[in-house]
Amino acid sequence: MKTILYATDYSENSAAALRYAFQLSKALKANLVALHVFDYPTVLETEVHEPFPHLEEDAFEEHRKKLHTFCSSRLNDPGWEDTVQLEVIESKKVPEAVAEKALELGAYLLLVGMKGGSELRELLMGNTTRKLISEAPCPILSVPEGTSFNGMGNIVYATDFEEEDIAVLKLLIELAAPLDASVRAVHIASEKEFAGTQRREWFAGALKGLQYPKLSFDSIASEDTFETLRVYLGDHNADLVVMLERVKAGFLRRIFHKDMVQRMERYGRIPLLAFHEKNFREQ
């Protein structure tokens, strides 16, 4: 059975992600683990000196109770304790600790909260989320504040016509199939780049080989990739937008992927699923 890992800082920004993770785990029939990473000297607001034999034990117990209270108050389901496993970790390095737990669990997805608008300063927002994308062994699903899980009918993947995109789409089909979701691959390029058809034809042929009846492909010429994608998401009632962080060099790839992921985080209207190329490069 697949495992979904949800990481929280107890903020209201992460409450929507908890509810989303809970509903998604039920839809996928997946295990759900709720995780909080704390630094106990900071929590206790004191320097740690010997002898405090129960200091660490008390801190863990305090955060287990706090995590339980947080989940109980945000999940409107009397049976949530039977389906959600609670985990607390002490570490000064949040992204690294979360990534290590994801690896230990063999997590299928890692969910975090994402604050809408431009102020991405909360824990597990902005820079921390981006660090997780590069370090975690699984894709990161960032859920904007106020988002509800109402199924996942339409998934949009921003493609750059690379072999890695086909690997991502294979994984997306694994996610989409049990949800009966449509997957749309969209390529947005400048007029100059759009003129080349050989790569587009190769990509269209590769998609047919995936044999998913609800998989489609659009190619759009535009000089404003972000705005065109934003409109496309609205026109197709997207429930999830998916992007790939690449490690390859190249100006166009850097602009299209790194900048686009950052801008989509700031856009903060639709859940963003971010893959990192290193996690499946050999698939």
C-alpha positions as a printed NumPy array, in Angstrom:
array([[  0.   ,   0.   ,   0.   ],
       [  1.25 ,   3.49 ,  -0.88 ],
       [  2.192,   5.94 ,   1.885],
       [  1.483,   9.677,   1.842],
       [  3.577,  11.825,   4.178],
       [  2.123,  15.123,   5.389],
       [  4.45 ,  17.613,   7.125],
       [  3.086,  20.399,   9.306],
       [  4.288,  23.366,  11.345],
       [  0.862,  23.611,  13.078],
       [  0.027,  26.764,  11.119],
       [ -3.368,  27.399,   9.565],
       [ -1.599,  27.436,   6.2  ],
       [ -0.888,  23.748,   6.65 ],
       [ -4.405,  22.857,   7.864],
       [ -5.794,  22.781,   4.317],
       [ -2.951,  20.463,   3.319],
       [ -3.869,  18.108,   6.183],
       [ -7.493,  17.866,   5.085],
       [ -6.383,  17.473,   1.463],
       [ -3.92 ,  14.718,   2.412],
       [ -6.58 ,  12.923,   4.455],
       [ -9.138,  12.91 ,   1.642],
       [ -6.535,  12.014,  -0.994],
       [ -5.236,   9.108,   1.084],
       [ -8.778,   7.734,   1.357],
       [ -9.34 ,   8.122,  -2.389],
       [ -6.062,   6.326,  -3.155],
       [ -6.487,   3.813,  -0.315],
       [ -3.059,   4.917,   0.904],
       [ -1.512,   5.129,   4.365],
       [ -1.216,   8.656,   5.774],
       [  1.565,   9.755,   8.127],
       [  1.38 ,  13.2  ,   9.759],
       [  4.8  ,  14.563,  10.705],
       [  6.06 ,  17.497,  12.754],
       [  9.738,  18.406,  13.119],
       [ 10.699,  20.337,  16.256],
       [ 13.802,  21.621,  17.985],
       [ 13.225,  21.003,  21.679],
       [ 15.656,  23.597,  23.156],
       [ 13.746,  26.281,  21.237],
       [ 10.406,  24.901,  22.355],
       [ 11.425,  24.989,  26.004],
       [ 12.972,  28.468,  25.584],
       [ 16.061,  27.572,  27.53 ],
       [ 19.577,  26.311,  27.02 ],
       [ 19.957,  22.595,  27.546],
       [ 22.256,  21.738,  30.444],
       [ 22.77 ,  18.511,  32.331],
       [ 21.142,  17.027,  34.254],
       [ 17.745,  16.975,  32.476],
       [ 17.172,  13.219,  32.054],
       [ 13.555,  13.57 ,  30.874],
       [ 13.95 ,  16.718,  28.789],
       [ 13.899,  15.009,  25.391],
       [ 11.229,  12.523,  26.408],
       [  8.963,  15.322,  27.673],
       [  9.491,  17.365,  24.514],
       [  8.511,  14.438,  22.301],
       [  5.418,  13.783,  24.387],
       [  4.466,  17.463,  24.269],
       [  4.65 ,  17.507,  20.474],
       [  2.826,  14.213,  20.049],
       [ -0.052,  15.726,  22.038],
       [  0.145,  18.966,  20.062],
       [  0.138,  17.108,  16.743],
       [ -2.794,  14.972,  17.898],
       [ -4.748,  18.084,  18.921],
       [ -3.951,  19.796,  15.611],
       [ -5.15 ,  16.831,  13.538],
       [ -8.203,  16.224,  15.702],
       [ -9.361,  19.841,  15.487],
       [ -8.83 ,  20.125,  11.696],
       [-10.197,  16.77 ,  10.54 ],
       [-13.952,  16.448,  10.673],
       [-13.898,  12.671,  10.857],
       [-14.401,  10.684,  14.075],
       [-12.354,   7.783,  12.701],
       [ -9.262,   9.757,  11.735],
       [ -7.112,   8.19 ,  14.474],
       [ -7.599,   4.778,  12.882],
       [ -6.14 ,   5.954,   9.558],
       [ -3.519,   8.606,  10.417],
       [ -0.154,   7.716,  11.926],
       [  1.464,  10.512,  13.98 ],
       [  5.234,  11.089,  13.939],
       [  7.403,  13.745,  15.62 ],
       [ 11.114,  14.29 ,  15.007],
       [ 13.636,  16.51 ,  16.765],
       [ 15.958,  18.298,  14.35 ],
       [ 17.339,  21.749,  13.634],
       [ 17.233,  21.   ,   9.891],
       [ 13.588,  20.718,   8.88 ],
       [ 13.896,  19.903,   5.136],
       [ 16.565,  17.27 ,   5.755],
       [ 14.572,  15.616,   8.535],
       [ 11.383,  15.543,   6.462],
       [ 13.265,  14.146,   3.454],
       [ 14.86 ,  11.426,   5.607],
       [ 11.457,  10.407,   6.973],
       [ 10.04 ,  10.281,   3.441],
       [ 12.906,   7.994,   2.44 ],
       [ 12.435,   5.798,   5.517],
       [  8.728,   5.4  ,   4.79 ],
       [  9.165,   4.964,   1.057],
       [  6.653,   7.791,   0.684],
       [  4.672,   8.045,  -2.537],
       [  3.914,  11.751,  -2.036],
       [  4.945,  14.443,   0.43 ],
       [  2.289,  17.075,   1.167],
       [  2.975,  20.52 ,   2.616],
       [  0.991,  23.717,   2.962],
       [  1.47 ,  26.683,   0.667],
       [  0.349,  30.189,   1.554],
       [ -1.352,  32.039,  -1.298],
       [ -0.037,  35.358,  -2.539],
       [  3.556,  36.578,  -2.405],
       [  4.36 ,  36.237,   1.319],
       [  5.846,  32.739,   1.45 ],
       [  7.583,  33.128,   4.782],
       [  5.994,  30.452,   6.938],
       [  7.782,  27.239,   7.828],
       [  7.366,  24.665,   5.043],
       [  6.633,  27.485,   2.604],
       [  8.732,  29.078,  -0.115],
       [ 12.436,  28.355,   0.327],
       [ 11.861,  25.37 ,   2.612],
       [  9.453,  23.807,   0.131],
       [ 11.94 ,  24.353,  -2.675],
       [ 14.669,  22.691,  -0.632],
       [ 12.355,  19.748,  -0.045],
       [ 11.773,  19.452,  -3.791],
       [ 15.5  ,  19.03 ,  -4.365],
       [ 16.136,  16.706,  -1.39 ],
       [ 13.045,  14.536,  -0.964],
       [ 12.948,  11.091,  -2.605],
       [  9.372,  11.636,  -3.8  ],
       [  7.324,  14.406,  -5.444],
       [  6.158,  17.358,  -3.307],
       [  2.507,  18.369,  -3.369],
       [  2.069,  21.973,  -2.16 ],
       [ -1.518,  22.789,  -1.195],
       [ -2.62 ,  26.452,  -1.084],
       [ -4.393,  27.812,   1.956],
       [ -8.157,  27.342,   1.683],
       [ -7.992,  24.512,  -0.862],
       [-10.383,  21.57 ,  -0.531],
       [-10.032,  18.125,  -2.069],
       [-13.065,  17.546,  -4.282],
       [-11.67 ,  14.733,  -6.331],
       [ -9.026,  15.287,  -8.983],
       [-10.761,  15.408, -12.34 ],
       [ -8.18 ,  17.393, -14.322],
       [ -4.393,  17.243, -14.002],
       [ -2.202,  19.555, -16.111],
       [  1.488,  18.854, -16.694],
       [  3.762,  21.538, -18.163],
       [  6.09 ,  19.672, -20.523],
       [  9.333,  20.616, -22.251],
       [  9.38 ,  17.721, -24.771],
       [ 12.067,  15.727, -22.955],
       [ 12.383,  12.01 , -22.206],
       [ 12.1  ,  12.824, -18.501],
       [  8.631,  14.213, -19.188],
       [  7.478,  10.793, -20.338],
       [  8.778,   9.296, -17.061],
       [  6.825,  11.923, -15.097],
       [  3.671,  11.225, -17.094],
       [  3.947,   7.505, -16.346],
       [  3.933,   8.358, -12.633],
       [  1.064,  10.798, -13.101],
       [ -1.008,   8.102, -14.789],
       [ -0.46 ,   5.919, -11.698],
       [ -1.934,   8.773,  -9.645],
       [ -4.688,   9.655, -12.118],
       [ -6.032,   6.182, -12.945],
       [ -7.547,   5.291,  -9.533],
       [ -9.058,   8.792,  -9.392],
       [-10.427,   8.526, -12.954],
       [ -8.662,  11.819, -13.698],
       [ -7.754,  13.331, -17.055],
       [ -4.117,  14.237, -17.659],
       [ -3.287,  17.093, -20.032],
       [  0.311,  17.649, -21.129],
       [  0.781,  21.212, -22.35 ],
       [  3.84 ,  22.733, -24.008],
       [  4.087,  26.524, -24.149],
       [  6.894,  28.004, -26.227],
       [  7.88 ,  31.155, -28.073],
       [  7.017,  31.514, -31.762],
       [ 10.643,  30.779, -32.68 ],
       [ 10.838,  27.563, -30.627],
       [  7.307,  26.564, -31.596],
       [  8.307,  26.466, -35.269],
       [ 10.23 ,  23.225, -34.733],
       [  7.914,  20.223, -35.213],
       [ 10.245,  17.212, -34.978],
       [ 10.411,  17.149, -31.172],
       [  6.682,  17.793, -30.876],
       [  5.897,  14.877, -33.176],
       [  8.223,  12.6  , -31.185],
       [  6.501,  13.61 , -27.964],
       [  3.002,  13.051, -29.359],
       [  4.045,   9.562, -30.468],
       [  5.54 ,   8.779, -27.063],
       [  2.283,   9.763, -25.381],
       [  0.356,   7.244, -27.457],
       [  2.658,   4.545, -26.11 ],
       [  1.492,   5.31 , -22.552],
       [ -1.951,   3.962, -23.445],
       [ -3.996,   6.035, -21.018],
       [ -7.365,   6.949, -22.567],
       [ -7.669,  10.176, -20.597],
       [ -4.254,  11.521, -21.639],
       [ -4.159,  14.457, -24.084],
       [ -1.62 ,  16.953, -25.394],
       [ -1.704,  20.641, -26.34 ],
       [  1.043,  22.82 , -27.796],
       [  0.703,  26.61 , -27.587],
       [  2.813,  29.415, -29.038],
       [  3.246,  32.304, -26.588],
       [  5.896,  34.742, -25.389],
       [  4.474,  34.781, -21.837],
       [  4.675,  31.222, -20.558],
       [  3.356,  31.896, -17.067],
       [  0.317,  33.938, -18.083],
       [ -0.585,  31.497, -20.839],
       [ -0.344,  28.576, -18.433],
       [ -2.432,  30.436, -15.843],
       [ -5.21 ,  30.997, -18.407],
       [ -4.923,  27.388, -19.612],
       [ -5.406,  26.099, -16.069],
       [ -8.553,  28.154, -15.694],
       [ -9.943,  27.194, -19.097],
       [ -9.536,  23.489, -18.312],
       [-10.678,  23.64 , -14.676],
       [ -7.376,  22.195, -13.483],
       [ -7.419,  20.554, -10.049],
       [ -3.663,  20.022, -10.027],
       [ -0.731,  21.532, -11.918],
       [  2.45 ,  19.468, -12.244],
       [  5.999,  20.598, -13.002],
       [  9.462,  19.099, -13.167],
       [ 12.574,  20.559, -11.557],
       [ 15.5  ,  19.768, -13.851],
       [ 19.197,  19.474, -13.1  ],
       [ 20.331,  20.002, -16.693],
       [ 21.837,  23.301, -17.749],
       [ 20.345,  25.431, -20.47 ],
       [ 18.838,  28.896, -20.482],
       [ 15.411,  27.968, -21.835],
       [ 15.09 ,  25.018, -19.474],
       [ 16.117,  27.124, -16.471],
       [ 13.615,  29.834, -17.324],
       [ 10.778,  27.439, -18.101],
       [ 11.186,  25.166, -15.107],
       [ 12.909,  26.852, -12.171],
       [ 11.246,  30.223, -12.665],
       [  7.905,  28.637, -13.481],
       [  7.858,  26.514, -10.318],
       [  8.657,  29.59 ,  -8.234],
       [  5.969,  31.655,  -9.937],
       [  3.39 ,  28.914,  -9.587],
       [  4.174,  28.76 ,  -5.858],
       [  3.487,  32.479,  -5.628],
       [  0.353,  32.125,  -7.739],
       [ -0.962,  29.813,  -5.049],
       [ -4.439,  29.063,  -6.43 ],
       [ -4.129,  25.421,  -7.493],
       [ -2.209,  22.605,  -5.766],
       [  1.253,  22.254,  -7.287],
       [  2.922,  18.853,  -7.641],
       [  6.671,  19.189,  -8.171],
       [  8.867,  16.317,  -9.299],
       [ 12.654,  16.445,  -9.271],
       [ 14.479,  14.863, -12.175],
       [ 17.06 ,  13.126,  -9.983],
       [ 14.437,  10.893,  -8.385],
       [ 13.589,   8.979, -11.542],
       [ 16.324,   9.805, -14.034],
       [ 17.027,   6.121, -14.72 ],
       [ 13.42 ,   5.021, -15.138]])
